[in-house]
């Protein structure tokens, strides 16, 4: 009997599923009891009038696709042209006589628009399942998929807004798997997929650093060439050089956003804390300097890390917390290192303190924090002046920043053991660090 009990393995995969799924199931119970107001508490800004808005608003812009960068400003005008080619095709499927309504709610109810969006979402979801299975082909993966799918960043973020970050998550997962394949074709496709992701969201270009870190110079050069073609080439359909200059102007404008009350990126956190502690308007320079320092730290740690999943985590953290136009759905990028980590070490028994802690906090990020809702009586936000500082938002991001801190501590300890004090730790198995 005792020997049978000792053979029972409670793995890191199991721990993540327990932490994540507990919150999701308890939210379902609450939603059945409370009705639709449960969604008011959960969704972004506690506002239900913008569902699928990121998807449909971009399709509205495609009524005059050629002048898209001239017609829209600020955050909306910061998307690279490659994704607008994709949106223009979806627009063609739903426009009648070349026109659509500019009201996104009316748009959803007209011309089979929701049907097209439904199949687009189904395709993305199946592709996401395929990408996870690609990594977890020798172990369980279905519960990981379910937990991620119904977590706040995905369910109440990317899916609720119809954001294109879902495409990037899927393509990056596939690219990172194929980049070390024995197949020459898959390795080349991996570089093309990374370039495509950069042409959708810009920030995935940071994954080119992996090729520099591994001294794969020829592939790095080809990746740059793919990136240049896929990023700049599509501007020919959007006013060419003039379109690029308008796009760049919109990018510059995003650095002027009001950061107070925003916890989704480093500059926002610094500005909010400065305002709460002093009562004065935040100093933009301080927030910008700390943000740049964070970016450099993430790149530095990714270069020195000998752990694959942590290397990917630091690159994804730079994508998630550095941009000033980040929202909760950008947390979806942290699912990439989670999938990789559980694929490579998910069957390990729990025991190492830091790795166990990391798994727990991954579970607390990719869940629905119903326990937090109970503790705060399901209040919506901290202040009506800052609608983005919802109770759900603050909790999820607190867990995410703590996860980053734990990862940094873990990596610094590993670097010290492996590099500075190696003679003192000869017997240490690096795989356990």
C-alpha positions as CSV (number, residue, x, y, z in Angstrom):
1,X,0.0,0.0,0.0
2,X,2.8,2.4,1.0
3,X,4.7,1.6,-2.1
4,X,1.7,2.3,-4.3
5,X,1.2,5.7,-2.6
6,X,4.8,6.6,-3.1
7,X,4.5,5.9,-6.8
8,X,1.7,8.5,-7.2
9,X,3.2,11.5,-9.0
10,X,1.8,14.9,-8.5
11,X,3.6,16.8,-11.2
12,X,4.1,20.4,-12.1
13,X,1.4,20.0,-14.8
14,X,-1.0,18.7,-12.2
15,X,-0.2,21.6,-9.9
16,X,-0.9,24.2,-12.6
17,X,-4.2,22.6,-13.6
18,X,-5.4,22.4,-9.9
19,X,-4.6,26.1,-9.3
20,X,-6.0,27.4,-12.6
21,X,-9.0,25.2,-12.9
22,X,-10.2,25.8,-9.3
23,X,-10.7,29.5,-10.1
24,X,-12.4,28.8,-13.4
25,X,-14.9,26.3,-12.0
26,X,-15.7,28.5,-9.0
27,X,-16.4,31.4,-11.4
28,X,-18.8,29.2,-13.3
29,X,-20.7,28.5,-10.1
30,X,-20.8,32.2,-9.3
31,X,-21.9,33.1,-12.8
32,X,-24.8,30.6,-12.6
33,X,-25.9,32.1,-9.3
34,X,-25.3,35.8,-10.1
35,X,-26.3,35.9,-13.8
36,X,-24.9,38.4,-16.3
37,X,-23.5,40.7,-13.6
38,X,-20.8,38.1,-13.2
39,X,-19.5,39.2,-16.6
40,X,-19.6,42.9,-15.6
41,X,-17.0,42.0,-12.9
42,X,-14.9,39.9,-15.2
43,X,-14.5,41.7,-18.6
44,X,-12.2,44.5,-19.5
45,X,-13.2,47.9,-18.1
46,X,-16.3,46.3,-16.7
47,X,-18.0,47.3,-19.9
48,X,-19.8,45.0,-22.3
49,X,-20.4,47.3,-25.2
50,X,-17.0,46.7,-26.8
51,X,-17.2,42.9,-27.3
52,X,-15.1,41.8,-30.3
53,X,-14.3,45.5,-30.8
54,X,-10.7,45.1,-31.7
55,X,-11.7,42.8,-34.6
56,X,-14.7,44.7,-35.9
57,X,-13.3,48.2,-35.5
58,X,-10.3,47.2,-37.8
59,X,-12.7,45.9,-40.4
60,X,-14.6,49.2,-40.3
61,X,-11.3,51.0,-41.0
62,X,-11.0,48.8,-44.2
63,X,-13.7,50.8,-45.9
64,X,-10.9,53.1,-47.0
65,X,-8.0,50.7,-46.6
66,X,-5.6,52.7,-48.7
67,X,-5.8,55.7,-46.4
68,X,-6.1,53.8,-43.1
69,X,-3.1,55.5,-41.5
70,X,-4.3,59.0,-42.6
71,X,-7.8,58.3,-41.3
72,X,-7.0,57.0,-37.8
73,X,-4.6,58.2,-35.2
74,X,-3.1,57.1,-31.9
75,X,-3.1,53.5,-30.7
76,X,-5.5,52.4,-33.5
77,X,-3.1,53.5,-36.1
78,X,0.0,51.7,-34.8
79,X,-0.7,48.3,-36.4
80,X,1.7,47.3,-39.2
81,X,0.2,47.0,-42.7
82,X,0.6,43.2,-42.9
83,X,-2.3,42.6,-40.5
84,X,-4.4,45.1,-42.4
85,X,-4.1,43.0,-45.6
86,X,-5.6,40.2,-43.5
87,X,-8.3,42.4,-42.2
88,X,-9.1,43.8,-45.6
89,X,-9.8,40.2,-46.8
90,X,-12.2,39.6,-43.9
91,X,-13.8,43.0,-44.7
92,X,-14.4,41.8,-48.3
93,X,-16.2,38.7,-46.9
94,X,-18.7,40.8,-44.9
95,X,-19.1,44.1,-46.9
96,X,-22.3,44.5,-49.0
97,X,-21.9,46.7,-52.1
98,X,-18.5,47.7,-50.7
99,X,-19.8,49.2,-47.5
100,X,-20.4,48.3,-43.8
101,X,-21.8,50.3,-40.9
102,X,-19.4,52.2,-38.8
103,X,-21.2,51.1,-35.6
104,X,-19.4,47.9,-34.5
105,X,-22.5,46.5,-32.7
106,X,-24.6,47.0,-35.8
107,X,-21.8,45.6,-37.9
108,X,-21.9,42.4,-35.8
109,X,-25.5,41.9,-36.6
110,X,-25.3,42.5,-40.3
111,X,-24.1,40.6,-43.5
112,X,-23.1,37.4,-41.8
113,X,-20.4,39.2,-39.9
114,X,-20.7,37.1,-36.7
115,X,-20.7,33.9,-38.8
116,X,-17.3,34.9,-40.3
117,X,-16.0,35.9,-36.9
118,X,-17.2,32.6,-35.4
119,X,-15.3,30.5,-37.9
120,X,-12.3,32.8,-37.6
121,X,-12.3,32.2,-33.8
122,X,-12.8,28.5,-34.2
123,X,-9.9,28.3,-36.6
124,X,-7.6,30.2,-34.2
125,X,-8.7,28.0,-31.3
126,X,-8.0,24.8,-33.2
127,X,-4.7,26.2,-34.3
128,X,-3.9,27.0,-30.6
129,X,-4.8,23.4,-29.6
130,X,-2.5,22.1,-32.4
131,X,0.4,24.4,-31.2
132,X,0.0,23.1,-27.6
133,X,-0.1,19.5,-28.8
134,X,3.0,20.1,-30.9
135,X,4.9,20.8,-27.7
136,X,3.1,18.3,-25.5
137,X,2.9,15.4,-27.9
138,X,4.2,12.9,-25.4
139,X,2.1,14.0,-22.4
140,X,-1.2,15.4,-21.3
141,X,-2.2,18.7,-22.9
142,X,-6.0,19.0,-23.0
143,X,-6.5,20.4,-19.5
144,X,-3.7,22.9,-20.2
145,X,-5.5,24.0,-23.3
146,X,-8.8,24.3,-21.4
147,X,-7.3,26.2,-18.5
148,X,-5.6,28.7,-20.8
149,X,-8.7,29.1,-23.0
150,X,-11.0,30.1,-20.1
151,X,-8.5,32.2,-18.2
152,X,-8.8,36.0,-17.8
153,X,-6.1,36.9,-20.4
154,X,-7.7,34.6,-23.1
155,X,-11.4,34.3,-22.4
156,X,-12.0,37.8,-20.8
157,X,-9.3,39.5,-22.8
158,X,-8.2,38.3,-26.3
159,X,-11.4,36.4,-27.2
160,X,-13.7,39.0,-25.7
161,X,-12.1,41.8,-27.7
162,X,-11.2,39.7,-30.7
163,X,-7.6,40.8,-30.5
164,X,-5.1,39.6,-33.1
165,X,-2.6,38.7,-30.3
166,X,-4.1,35.2,-30.5
167,X,-2.7,34.8,-34.0
168,X,0.8,35.8,-32.7
169,X,0.6,33.3,-29.8
170,X,-0.2,30.4,-32.1
171,X,2.4,31.3,-34.7
172,X,5.2,31.9,-32.1
173,X,4.5,28.6,-30.4
174,X,4.8,26.8,-33.8
175,X,7.9,28.8,-34.8
176,X,9.7,28.1,-31.5
177,X,9.1,24.4,-31.9
178,X,10.2,24.3,-35.5
179,X,13.3,26.5,-35.2
180,X,15.3,23.6,-33.8
181,X,13.8,21.0,-36.1
182,X,15.8,18.5,-38.0
183,X,13.9,19.6,-41.1
184,X,15.4,22.4,-43.1
185,X,12.0,23.4,-44.4
186,X,10.6,23.7,-40.8
187,X,13.5,25.8,-39.7
188,X,13.0,28.2,-42.6
189,X,9.3,28.3,-41.9
190,X,10.0,29.1,-38.3
191,X,11.9,32.3,-39.4
192,X,9.1,33.3,-41.7
193,X,6.5,32.8,-38.9
194,X,8.5,35.0,-36.6
195,X,8.7,37.6,-39.3
196,X,5.0,37.4,-39.9
197,X,4.4,37.9,-36.1
198,X,6.6,41.0,-36.3
199,X,4.5,42.2,-39.2
200,X,1.3,41.8,-37.0
201,X,2.4,43.1,-33.6
202,X,6.0,44.5,-34.1
203,X,7.3,43.3,-30.7
204,X,7.8,39.6,-31.7
205,X,10.9,40.9,-33.6
206,X,12.6,40.5,-30.2
207,X,12.7,36.7,-30.8
208,X,15.4,37.3,-33.4
209,X,17.7,37.6,-30.4
210,X,17.5,33.9,-30.0
211,X,19.4,33.4,-33.2
212,X,22.1,35.9,-32.2
213,X,22.4,34.2,-28.8
214,X,23.0,30.9,-30.4
215,X,25.3,32.4,-33.0
216,X,23.2,31.2,-35.9
217,X,24.3,34.1,-38.0
218,X,23.1,33.1,-41.4
219,X,19.6,32.3,-40.1
220,X,19.6,35.7,-38.3
221,X,20.4,37.5,-41.5
222,X,17.7,35.6,-43.4
223,X,15.2,36.4,-40.5
224,X,16.0,40.1,-40.8
225,X,15.5,40.0,-44.6
226,X,12.1,38.2,-44.1
227,X,11.2,40.8,-41.5
228,X,12.1,43.7,-43.7
229,X,10.1,42.4,-46.6
230,X,7.0,41.5,-44.6
231,X,7.0,44.6,-42.5
232,X,7.8,47.3,-45.1
233,X,6.6,45.6,-48.3
234,X,2.8,45.8,-47.4
235,X,3.1,49.6,-47.1
236,X,2.8,49.8,-50.9
237,X,-0.9,49.1,-50.5
238,X,-1.3,51.9,-47.9
239,X,0.2,55.1,-49.4
240,X,3.8,53.8,-49.5
241,X,6.3,56.1,-47.9
242,X,3.6,58.5,-46.8
243,X,1.7,55.7,-45.1
244,X,4.9,54.6,-43.3
245,X,5.5,58.2,-42.0
246,X,1.9,58.4,-40.8
247,X,2.2,55.1,-39.1
248,X,5.4,56.2,-37.4
249,X,3.7,59.3,-36.2
250,X,1.0,57.2,-34.6
251,X,3.7,55.1,-32.9
252,X,5.2,58.2,-31.4
253,X,1.8,59.4,-30.1
254,X,1.4,56.2,-28.0
255,X,4.3,57.4,-25.8
256,X,2.1,60.3,-24.7
257,X,-0.7,58.2,-23.3
258,X,-2.0,58.9,-19.7
259,X,-0.3,56.3,-17.6
260,X,-2.0,56.9,-14.2
261,X,-4.4,54.1,-13.3
262,X,-2.8,51.7,-15.9
263,X,-1.1,48.7,-14.4
264,X,-0.7,46.8,-17.6
265,X,2.8,48.1,-18.3
266,X,5.9,49.2,-16.4
267,X,5.5,52.9,-17.1
268,X,1.9,52.8,-16.0
269,X,2.8,51.1,-12.7
270,X,5.5,53.7,-12.0
271,X,3.3,56.6,-12.8
272,X,0.4,55.3,-10.8
273,X,2.6,54.6,-7.7
274,X,4.1,58.1,-8.1
275,X,0.7,59.7,-8.2
276,X,-0.7,57.6,-5.2
277,X,2.3,58.4,-3.0
278,X,2.9,62.1,-3.9
279,X,-0.5,63.3,-5.2
280,X,1.4,65.0,-8.1
281,X,1.4,64.4,-11.8
282,X,3.9,61.6,-12.6
283,X,7.3,62.5,-14.1
284,X,7.2,60.9,-17.6
285,X,11.0,60.6,-17.7
286,X,11.2,58.5,-14.6
287,X,8.7,56.0,-15.9
288,X,10.3,55.9,-19.3
289,X,13.8,55.3,-17.8
290,X,12.5,52.5,-15.6
291,X,10.7,50.9,-18.5
292,X,13.8,50.9,-20.6
293,X,15.8,49.5,-17.7
294,X,13.2,46.7,-17.5
295,X,13.5,46.0,-21.2
296,X,17.3,45.8,-21.0
297,X,17.1,43.6,-17.9
298,X,14.8,41.1,-19.8
299,X,17.1,41.0,-22.8
300,X,20.2,40.6,-20.5
301,X,18.6,37.7,-18.6
302,X,17.4,36.0,-21.8
303,X,21.0,36.1,-23.1
304,X,22.6,34.6,-20.0
305,X,19.9,32.0,-19.2
306,X,20.8,28.4,-20.0
307,X,17.1,27.4,-19.4
308,X,15.1,27.4,-22.6
309,X,11.7,28.2,-21.1
310,X,13.0,31.0,-18.9
311,X,14.8,32.5,-21.9
312,X,11.5,32.6,-23.8
313,X,9.8,33.9,-20.7
314,X,12.0,37.0,-20.4
315,X,11.6,37.8,-24.1
316,X,7.8,37.5,-23.7
317,X,7.9,39.6,-20.6
318,X,9.5,42.4,-22.6
319,X,6.6,42.1,-25.1
320,X,4.0,42.1,-22.3
321,X,5.2,44.8,-19.9
322,X,7.2,47.3,-21.9
323,X,4.8,48.6,-24.6
324,X,2.6,51.5,-23.5
325,X,-0.4,50.2,-25.4
326,X,-0.6,46.9,-23.5
327,X,-3.8,45.5,-22.2
328,X,-4.7,42.4,-20.3
329,X,-4.8,40.3,-23.5
330,X,-1.1,40.9,-23.9
331,X,-0.6,38.5,-20.9
332,X,-1.5,35.8,-23.4
333,X,2.1,35.9,-24.6
334,X,3.2,34.5,-21.2
335,X,1.4,31.3,-22.1
336,X,4.2,30.6,-24.6
337,X,6.9,29.9,-22.0
338,X,4.3,28.1,-19.8
339,X,3.5,25.7,-22.6
340,X,7.2,25.2,-23.3
341,X,8.1,24.7,-19.6
342,X,5.3,22.2,-19.0
343,X,6.3,20.3,-22.2
344,X,9.9,20.1,-21.1
345,X,9.5,19.6,-17.4
346,X,5.8,19.3,-16.7
347,X,6.1,15.6,-15.7
348,X,8.7,16.5,-13.0
349,X,7.6,16.0,-9.4
350,X,7.1,19.1,-7.3
351,X,9.8,19.7,-4.8
352,X,12.0,22.5,-5.9
353,X,10.7,25.6,-4.1
354,X,11.2,28.2,-6.9
355,X,9.9,26.0,-9.7
356,X,6.9,25.1,-7.6
357,X,6.3,28.7,-6.8
358,X,6.6,29.6,-10.5
359,X,4.0,26.9,-11.4
360,X,1.6,28.3,-8.8
361,X,1.9,31.8,-10.0
362,X,1.4,30.7,-13.6
363,X,-1.8,29.1,-12.4
364,X,-2.8,32.4,-10.6
365,X,-2.2,34.4,-13.8
366,X,-4.0,32.0,-16.1
367,X,-7.2,31.5,-14.2
368,X,-10.3,33.5,-13.1
369,X,-9.6,34.9,-9.6
370,X,-13.0,34.1,-8.1
371,X,-11.5,33.9,-4.6
372,X,-10.3,37.5,-5.0
373,X,-13.8,38.4,-6.1
374,X,-15.3,36.8,-3.0
375,X,-12.8,38.6,-0.8
376,X,-13.6,42.0,-2.4
377,X,-17.4,41.3,-2.6
378,X,-17.1,41.4,-6.4
379,X,-16.6,45.1,-6.6
380,X,-15.9,46.4,-10.1
381,X,-13.1,48.9,-9.9
382,X,-11.1,50.9,-7.4
383,X,-12.2,54.3,-8.9
384,X,-14.5,55.5,-11.6
385,X,-11.8,57.9,-12.6
386,X,-9.6,54.9,-13.7
387,X,-11.9,52.4,-15.3
388,X,-9.0,50.2,-16.4
389,X,-8.0,49.6,-12.8
390,X,-10.6,46.9,-12.2
391,X,-10.3,44.5,-9.3
392,X,-9.7,41.7,-11.7
393,X,-7.0,43.6,-13.6
394,X,-5.1,44.6,-10.5
395,X,-5.1,41.1,-9.1
396,X,-4.1,39.4,-12.3
397,X,-1.3,41.9,-12.9
398,X,-0.1,41.7,-9.3
399,X,0.3,37.9,-9.9
400,X,2.0,38.5,-13.2
401,X,4.6,41.0,-11.8
402,X,5.3,38.6,-8.9
403,X,5.8,35.8,-11.4
404,X,8.4,38.0,-13.2
405,X,10.1,38.7,-9.9
406,X,10.3,35.0,-9.1
407,X,11.6,34.2,-12.6
408,X,14.3,36.9,-12.2
409,X,15.4,35.6,-8.8
410,X,15.5,32.0,-10.1
411,X,17.6,33.0,-13.1
412,X,20.0,35.1,-11.0
413,X,20.5,32.2,-8.6
414,X,21.2,29.9,-11.5
415,X,23.7,32.3,-13.1
416,X,25.5,32.7,-9.8
417,X,25.7,29.0,-9.2
418,X,26.7,28.1,-12.8
419,X,29.2,30.9,-13.4
420,X,30.4,32.7,-10.3
421,X,30.5,29.8,-7.8
422,X,30.7,26.8,-10.0
423,X,33.5,25.1,-8.0
424,X,31.3,25.2,-4.9
425,X,28.5,23.5,-6.8
426,X,30.2,20.8,-8.8
427,X,27.7,18.3,-7.7
428,X,24.7,20.4,-8.7
429,X,22.7,19.1,-11.6
430,X,22.1,22.0,-13.8
431,X,18.8,20.6,-15.0
432,X,17.4,21.1,-11.5
433,X,18.4,24.8,-11.3
